[in-house]
Amino acid sequence: MRFKKFWCSALFFSFLVLPLLLTSKSFDGFFAVSSSVSSPVPTSSSERSVFVHLFEWKWDDVAQECENFLAPNGYGAVQVSPATEHILAPQNPWWQRYQPVSYKINSRSGDRSQFAQMIARCHAVGVKVYADAVINHMAGIEGGVGSAGSVFTKYDYPGLYQPSDFHTCKANIKNYGIHKEVTQCELVGLADLDTSSPKVRRQIANYLADLVHLGVDGFRVDAAKHMDTQDIGAIVQLLQNATNVKPFIYQEVIDPGNEAVRKSEYYPNGKVIESEYGKFLGAKFLGIGGQTLSQLQTLGEAWGLMPNEKAIVFIDNHDKQRGHAGGGTYLTYKNGKLYDLANVFMLAFPYGTPQVMSSYVFTDSDQGPPANAQGQTDAVYVNGQTTCLKQWVCEHRHRAIAPMVKFRNQVAPDAPVTHWWSNGNNQIAFGRGSQGFVVINRENQLLTQTFQTNLPAGQYRNLIAEEALPEPMIVNAKGELMVTVNGMEAIAINLNSKL
């Protein structure tokens, strides 16, 4: 679930900043923006499964990023922030985007025309667009005027919903062990829609169909855990009937394993966000309780994670960055090289569909995106150039992350993990069939080792090397690769990097 708030509620917990385990220069070296634009990618994104969440970016900026970076670097899709009209809260917190007032396409990211133009421009370069769909609830404040000028009160959204369209509970969830309470009561005071109602289902389906007609390719179903899975299924069916399109569906269901609502209930509707994945990886990379990277060899369903084909995975997302939505041991950009190494592993290891986070600098867990004195979101692109690595973090451009997107695209999804190696601690290596090989050194000392690979003999370029023209790596006739990897660094080679 998403940990939403309304402006008159008590302050939430401050984000717990995980300690940096290695001193590093902020945004330098390992974190530098990847600016390489290699051979053009195909206009079809069918083989490009990795998508990026450009959190709180304006529509014009998303369009430029699709053209300038996402497409050339192999990202298959972009998840954008909710497009609907939302409340206007003091200080413009991030969570106001998750309190819809109407289904008008008008938010602080831009208006309907800009949204449509963004989709067209992203599609023109082969990048799909996934919309964050807030359909469990409406705004939780007592009333006001929305970002498009709509006047509303809680439970009364003129022309859309009235009090009878909401669940009768009208009280906050208190017991997550009661299924009905989780799906029919209110999440932190947000007006909970009665999604079993034919009228409500129709209104939601009409809204989603509008987005499909504008070109949206898929939906992140926000707070899916707080809707009965059959209600979501019925809405999706209405949507498909109205559009003759089967959009990509992935649902936010936070299932720690000890509550009434289970992630498996939602498999029939589409993919599901596996939030435990990032927590598990964070604990290993942080070394919590003596955990190590050497334990990652069996990562997958045996750990209690959902089936590979159902899972959307991430190292962090906008909620987890802030300690919201259940908290946990999640790495963020504030962890520097450790964060980038975890992303290298996620993009190299064959489990789930990866989502890469792209965020902005924040010091307060409620803090909205960079903005001017009038609360208008700052542009990422200024005079055609990005302002990344300043207030906009742009993790998806990091030198260790962007090239790994291409690595994943160029290795078959079913290529098995081969020749797993570890030093029993925090140095690991593994192959992906006969198509790629990765080494991760999460320790401070050098790693010098000869690895057995299934790669053909030849010279290879390290995809994530710091230098533009790194020293080539040699695989001998026996398939052996001898390398030296610096502390807190990684290497990745595949058939496409063969010189």
ChimeraX attribute file (.defattr): number of C-alpha atoms within 10 A of each C-alpha:
attribute: neighborCount
match mode: 1-to-1
recipient: residues
	/A:1	20
	/A:2	21
	/A:3	18
	/A:4	23
	/A:5	24
	/A:6	21
	/A:7	17
	/A:8	11
	/A:9	10
	/A:10	8
	/A:11	11
	/A:12	14
	/A:13	12
	/A:14	13
	/A:15	17
	/A:16	14
	/A:17	15
	/A:18	14
	/A:19	10
	/A:20	14
	/A:21	15
	/A:22	15
	/A:23	9
	/A:24	14
	/A:25	11
	/A:26	15
	/A:27	18
	/A:28	13
	/A:29	15
	/A:30	24
	/A:31	25
	/A:32	17
	/A:33	21
	/A:34	20
	/A:35	14
	/A:36	14
	/A:37	14
	/A:38	9
	/A:39	8
	/A:40	11
	/A:41	19
	/A:42	15
	/A:43	13
	/A:44	14
	/A:45	20
	/A:46	12
	/A:47	16
	/A:48	21
	/A:49	18
	/A:50	24
	/A:51	24
	/A:52	22
	/A:53	22
	/A:54	23
	/A:55	22
	/A:56	22
	/A:57	26
	/A:58	24
	/A:59	26
	/A:60	19
	/A:61	19
	/A:62	27
	/A:63	24
	/A:64	19
	/A:65	21
	/A:66	27
	/A:67	18
	/A:68	17
	/A:69	18
	/A:70	28
	/A:71	26
	/A:72	22
	/A:73	24
	/A:74	30
	/A:75	28
	/A:76	25
	/A:77	26
	/A:78	28
	/A:79	22
	/A:80	23
	/A:81	25
	/A:82	26
	/A:83	26
	/A:84	29
	/A:85	26
	/A:86	29
	/A:87	32
	/A:88	20
	/A:89	19
	/A:90	10
	/A:91	13
	/A:92	21
	/A:93	19
	/A:94	19
	/A:95	21
	/A:96	24
	/A:97	28
	/A:98	29
	/A:99	27
	/A:100	26
	/A:101	33
	/A:102	26
	/A:103	19
	/A:104	18
	/A:105	23
	/A:106	22
	/A:107	24
	/A:108	23
	/A:109	26
	/A:110	17
	/A:111	18
	/A:112	18
	/A:113	12
	/A:114	17
	/A:115	24
	/A:116	17
	/A:117	16
	/A:118	22
	/A:119	24
	/A:120	19
	/A:121	18
	/A:122	22
	/A:123	23
	/A:124	15
	/A:125	21
	/A:126	25
	/A:127	30
	/A:128	25
	/A:129	26
	/A:130	28
	/A:131	21
	/A:132	22
	/A:133	24
	/A:134	23
	/A:135	26
	/A:136	25
	/A:137	26
	/A:138	25
	/A:139	30
	/A:140	27
	/A:141	21
	/A:142	14
	/A:143	16
	/A:144	16
	/A:145	16
	/A:146	22
	/A:147	20
	/A:148	19
	/A:149	14
	/A:150	16
	/A:151	16
	/A:152	19
	/A:153	16
	/A:154	19
	/A:155	24
	/A:156	21
	/A:157	19
	/A:158	13
	/A:159	7
	/A:160	14
	/A:161	19
	/A:162	13
	/A:163	13
	/A:164	12
	/A:165	20
	/A:166	24
	/A:167	20
	/A:168	14
	/A:169	13
	/A:170	17
	/A:171	17
	/A:172	17
	/A:173	19
	/A:174	13
	/A:175	12
	/A:176	14
	/A:177	12
	/A:178	13
	/A:179	17
	/A:180	17
	/A:181	18
	/A:182	22
	/A:183	25
	/A:184	25
	/A:185	25
	/A:186	25
	/A:187	25
	/A:188	16
	/A:189	22
	/A:190	25
	/A:191	28
	/A:192	28
	/A:193	27
	/A:194	23
	/A:195	27
	/A:196	19
	/A:197	15
	/A:198	14
	/A:199	14
	/A:200	19
	/A:201	22
	/A:202	16
	/A:203	18
	/A:204	23
	/A:205	24
	/A:206	18
	/A:207	20
	/A:208	27
	/A:209	23
	/A:210	18
	/A:211	22
	/A:212	22
	/A:213	13
	/A:214	16
	/A:215	19
	/A:216	22
	/A:217	22
	/A:218	23
	/A:219	22
	/A:220	23
	/A:221	23
	/A:222	22
	/A:223	23
	/A:224	27
	/A:225	24
	/A:226	26
	/A:227	27
	/A:228	21
	/A:229	21
	/A:230	15
	/A:231	17
	/A:232	23
	/A:233	15
	/A:234	18
	/A:235	24
	/A:236	22
	/A:237	16
	/A:238	19
	/A:239	24
	/A:240	17
	/A:241	13
	/A:242	15
	/A:243	17
	/A:244	11
	/A:245	13
	/A:246	14
	/A:247	19
	/A:248	15
	/A:249	17
	/A:250	24
	/A:251	28
	/A:252	22
	/A:253	25
	/A:254	23
	/A:255	20
	/A:256	14
	/A:257	12
	/A:258	9
	/A:259	14
	/A:260	15
	/A:261	25
	/A:262	15
	/A:263	23
	/A:264	14
	/A:265	14
	/A:266	23
	/A:267	17
	/A:268	13
	/A:269	19
	/A:270	16
	/A:271	24
	/A:272	29
	/A:273	26
	/A:274	26
	/A:275	27
	/A:276	23
	/A:277	25
	/A:278	23
	/A:279	19
	/A:280	19
	/A:281	25
	/A:282	24
	/A:283	19
	/A:284	21
	/A:285	21
	/A:286	24
	/A:287	15
	/A:288	11
	/A:289	8
	/A:290	9
	/A:291	18
	/A:292	20
	/A:293	24
	/A:294	18
	/A:295	14
	/A:296	16
	/A:297	15
	/A:298	10
	/A:299	16
	/A:300	17
	/A:301	11
	/A:302	9
	/A:303	11
	/A:304	12
	/A:305	21
	/A:306	23
	/A:307	17
	/A:308	16
	/A:309	13
	/A:310	21
	/A:311	24
	/A:312	22
	/A:313	24
	/A:314	26
	/A:315	28
	/A:316	25
	/A:317	22
	/A:318	20
	/A:319	17
	/A:320	23
	/A:321	25
	/A:322	25
	/A:323	20
	/A:324	20
	/A:325	17
	/A:326	14
	/A:327	15
	/A:328	18
	/A:329	23
	/A:330	29
	/A:331	28
	/A:332	24
	/A:333	22
	/A:334	16
	/A:335	20
	/A:336	21
	/A:337	25
	/A:338	22
	/A:339	24
	/A:340	26
	/A:341	21
	/A:342	26
	/A:343	29
	/A:344	26
	/A:345	22
	/A:346	25
	/A:347	27
	/A:348	24
	/A:349	21
	/A:350	21
	/A:351	23
	/A:352	27
	/A:353	21
	/A:354	22
	/A:355	26
	/A:356	27
	/A:357	24
	/A:358	22
	/A:359	24
	/A:360	22
	/A:361	17
	/A:362	18
	/A:363	10
	/A:364	12
	/A:365	21
	/A:366	21
	/A:367	16
	/A:368	20
	/A:369	22
	/A:370	18
	/A:371	13
	/A:372	9
	/A:373	6
	/A:374	8
	/A:375	15
	/A:376	13
	/A:377	19
	/A:378	17
	/A:379	18
	/A:380	23
	/A:381	16
	/A:382	10
	/A:383	7
	/A:384	10
	/A:385	10
	/A:386	17
	/A:387	15
	/A:388	18
	/A:389	19
	/A:390	12
	/A:391	16
	/A:392	22
	/A:393	21
	/A:394	25
	/A:395	29
	/A:396	28
	/A:397	22
	/A:398	23
	/A:399	23
	/A:400	31
	/A:401	27
	/A:402	27
	/A:403	23
	/A:404	25
	/A:405	26
	/A:406	21
	/A:407	27
	/A:408	24
	/A:409	20
	/A:410	18
	/A:411	21
	/A:412	16
	/A:413	16
	/A:414	10
	/A:415	15
	/A:416	16
	/A:417	19
	/A:418	17
	/A:419	16
	/A:420	18
	/A:421	16
	/A:422	19
	/A:423	11
	/A:424	11
	/A:425	16
	/A:426	20
	/A:427	23
	/A:428	24
	/A:429	24
	/A:430	24
	/A:431	27
	/A:432	26
	/A:433	18
	/A:434	19
	/A:435	20
	/A:436	26
	/A:437	27
	/A:438	22
	/A:439	26
	/A:440	25
	/A:441	24
	/A:442	26
	/A:443	16
	/A:444	13
	/A:445	12
	/A:446	15
	/A:447	21
	/A:448	11
	/A:449	11
	/A:450	12
	/A:451	19
	/A:452	21
	/A:453	25
	/A:454	19
	/A:455	24
	/A:456	17
	/A:457	16
	/A:458	16
	/A:459	17
	/A:460	20
	/A:461	21
	/A:462	23
	/A:463	22
	/A:464	24
	/A:465	18
	/A:466	16
	/A:467	9
	/A:468	10
	/A:469	9
	/A:470	13
	/A:471	12
	/A:472	14
	/A:473	19
	/A:474	18
	/A:475	23
	/A:476	16
	/A:477	11
	/A:478	12
	/A:479	16
	/A:480	17
	/A:481	21
	/A:482	14
	/A:483	16
	/A:484	15
	/A:485	18
	/A:486	17
	/A:487	16
	/A:488	21
	/A:489	24
	/A:490	26
	/A:491	23
	/A:492	25
	/A:493	23
	/A:494	24
	/A:495	18
	/A:496	15
	/A:497	16
	/A:498	18
	/A:499	11
